[in-house]
Amino acid sequence: MANFGGHAIPGSFFLLFGFWLTVKHILQHYWRTNQPKGRWRTPPFFKRMDYVEGGFQVFASFVGIMVEQFVVDGPHARLSNGDSWVKLMNWQHSTMYLFFGISGLALVCSTRFKGLPTGVDRFALSLALFVEGFLFYYHVHNRPPLDTHIHSLLLVAVFAGSASTMLEVFIRDNILLELFRACMFILQGSWFYQIGFVLFPLSGPEWDLTDHGNMMFVTMCFCWHLATALLLVTSTSGLIWITVSRCSGRGRDVEIGMRKTSSNSTSQKGLLEESDEE
């Protein structure tokens, strides 16, 4: 991550993941709110979404580890050379990716095998976020003040996401917690880009990493990123909800996939018309 691209790649992943979670959880919430009482069987479409999500996490984590380890100046799977450590920052990034890979594997397994404890997927994701924050906390010591501060702000999004995801282990199918988690991922993604722009500007003068005014501005900028993330999640959720409502028909038995069960509605309408004629 010692360049702009190194921050843009994980930033893009977190942004994409946040939008994916927003769409996924709004679809699930719409399905839950339109089911008759006692309906519990999850449609195959949602299971396929979980398989895709978990598989993508595993794949992206594997790619991240390979890049960190075998980039030209990487450690190439060597932790020490006898008298000193080898590229510990790359090893820290690899460790972070490892836990996100474990999270993806837990999601796939919990979807495939019903004997696993409920919530193991959320627990693994919460643990991955905690490890990310834990590593980043000890990642920026002895750096210039602005560098340290801008990375510490990232911890707010990381630990907030970890805490809310842990709550989901015990409070299932809570749309507010689910959307908050998605919002924290989007905030992480946009803030990774912000870190890249500050530390490795693509154009213009470099930032003074010791200026207190810059630290004040970056703190305010983080609040703007949070407001933008909330706006994106809200607008995306509203757009998906309206689209699905129009496609499925209000009041019908919704199978996200989506299969319309209009035959029942049509037959009921015919009976009502016959009774009116009589």
N, C-alpha and C positions, 0 to 999 in steps of 0.2 A: 504493500500500500504506500510505498515511498514515492508516489507520483499521483497525478490527477486520475489517471486511468485506474489505478489501484483502489481509489475510493468510488469511482463511477460504477465499477462492476458490481460490488456488493450493494451499492445504492440502487442500481437498476433492479437487482434481485428482490430487495425489500419492497420497492415500489410495486413491482409486478405481483409479489406475494400478497401485499396489502389489498390491492384491487381484486385479486382472485378471491381472497377471504370475504371481502365485502359482497361480491356477487353470490358466492356460495351460500353464505349465511342468510342473505335476504331470500334466496330461493327456498332454503330449508324452512325459514320462518313463515313464508307465505304458505308452504305446503302444510305445516303444522296447524296454522290458524284456520285452514279450510277443510280439515278432516273431521269426520264424525267422531263422537266420543267412543273410545275403545279401540280406535284405529292405531296400530303401533308398528306395523310392518313398514320398514324403510324401503322406498322405491329403489330399484337397481341403479337408476341414474345417479343417485347420491353416492352409492358405493363406488361407482366408476369414477366419480369426481374425487373421492378420497384416494383411490388407487393412483390416479393421475397426480394428485398433490403430493402424496408420499413418495412416489417414484421420482418426481421432479426434484424433491428435496434431496433424495439419495444421490441422484445424478449430479445435481449442482454442487453438492458437498464434495463428491469425489473429484469433480473437475477443479474445484477450488483448492483441494489438498494437493492435487498433482501440479497445479500452477505454482503454488507456494513452495513446493519442495523442489521442483525440477525446472524452474525458470533459470535463465543463464547464470545469475549470481545467487541462486538459491542454495540451501544446505544439502540437497540431493540425499535426503534421508540420513544425514550424519548429524548427530546431536552434539558431539564434541570431537575435537581433533587431538585429544590427549591432555592439553594444558589449558584449553579455553572452550567456551561454548561456541557453537556455530549457528549464526543467524537465528537468534531466539525469537525475534519478531515474526519471522516466517513460521516458526514452530507454534507460536501463540495463535496465529491466524489459522493454521492447520488444525489446531485443537478446537477452535471455535467451529470450524466447518464440520469437524468430526461429530460434535454433539448435535448439530442440525441434521446430519445424516442419520444419527440414531433416532432423532425425532421422526424423520420420514419413515424409517423402518418400523417404528412403533405404530405409526398411523396405518401403514399397510397391514401389519399383523393384527391390530385391533379390529380392522375392518373384515379381515379374512377369518379370524378365529374368535368366535363368540365366547370362548372360555376364559379369555383374558379379562382382568378386572376392568370395570367401567371407568373411563377417564384416564387410562394409561397413556393415550395419545396426547392429551392436554398436559399431563404431568411431564412427559418427555420434552414437549415444546417449552414448557415453563423452565425446565432445567437447562435446556439449550440457551434460552435467553439469559438466565442467571449466569451461566458460564461465560457468555459473551460479555456481560457487564463486569463480571469479576475479573476477567482477563484485561479488559480495557482500563479498569481502575488502576491496575499496576503496569499499564502500558506506556504511560506518558510522564513518568517521574523524571525530574531533571531536564524538562523541556522549557522553552520560553513560556511566559505566562499566558499569552493568547492561545498558543498551541494546547497547553494543558486545559485551559478553560473551555475551549470549543469542543474538546473531546469529553470533558466532564458533563457538558450539557447533553451529549448523546446518551449518557448513563440514565438520564431522567426518563427518556423514552424506553430504554432497554429494561430497566427495573420495573417501570410501570407496566409494561407489557408482560413481564414475567409474573408480577403479582396478580394481574387480572386473569392471566391464563391459569394460574394455580387455583383461583377462585372457581373457575369453570370445572375443575375436577370435582367439586362438591356441589356446585350450582349449575346443572346441565341445562342446555337449550335456553339460555338467557340472552336475548338478542342484543341487549345493551352491552353486556360483557363481550360478546362476540364482535360487535362492531367497534368497540373500544380497542380490542386487540388488533383489528385490522387497521385502525387509525394509528396506533403506535408503530406498526410496521411501515406505513406510508411516511410517518414522521421520521423514522430511522432512515428510510431511503433518501428522502429529500435532504436530510441533514448530512448524510455522507457526501452528497454532492456539494453542499455548502462548505464542508471541511475541505474538500478538494479545491474549491474556488479560492478559499482564503489562504491555504498553505501552498498551493501550487497554481497561482493565477495564470490563466491562459493568455491574458493580455493586460496591459496597463501596469501601473506600479505595484510593487510588492507591498504587502501589509506590514506595518510595524508591529511585531509580535510582543513588544513591551509596552505599547501605548494603552493606558487605561480606558481612553475613549473608545478604542476599538473593541475592548472587552464589553463595555456597556452596549455598544451597537450590536454586537454578536448576540448578547443576551436578549435584547429586544427582537432581533431577527429570529431567534428560536421561537418566540411567542407567535410571530407571524407565520412561521412554518406550521406550528400547531393549529392555528386558526385555519390555514389553508388545508391541512389534512382533515380537519373536522368538516370543512365545507365540501371537500371531494367525496368523503364517505357519505355525507348526507345527500348530496346531489346524485351520486351513483346509486345509492339505495332507493331513492325516490324514482329514478328513471327505471330501474329494474322492476320495482314493484308495479308501476303503472303499465309497463310493457307486458309483464306476466299476467296482470289482471285483465288486460284487453285480449290477450291471446287465449287464456283459459276460460274466460267467462265467469262472472261473479256468482258465487254460491254453488259452483259445481265441485265435484270430487276431483281434485287436482292431482294428476300424476306428472311430476316434473319429468319431462322427457320429450314432449308432453303429450299425453293421450287424453283426448277429450271424451267425456262420457255424456255426449249430448242425446243419446238414444233415450235415456230415462226421462230427461227433461221434455223431449218431444212427445213421448207417450203420455206423460202427465198432462201436457197441454191439450192433447187430443181428448182425453177424458173430460177435462173441464169444459171444452167446447161442446161436447155431446150433452153434458148436463145442462148447459145453458140453452141448447136447442129444445130440450124436453120442457 
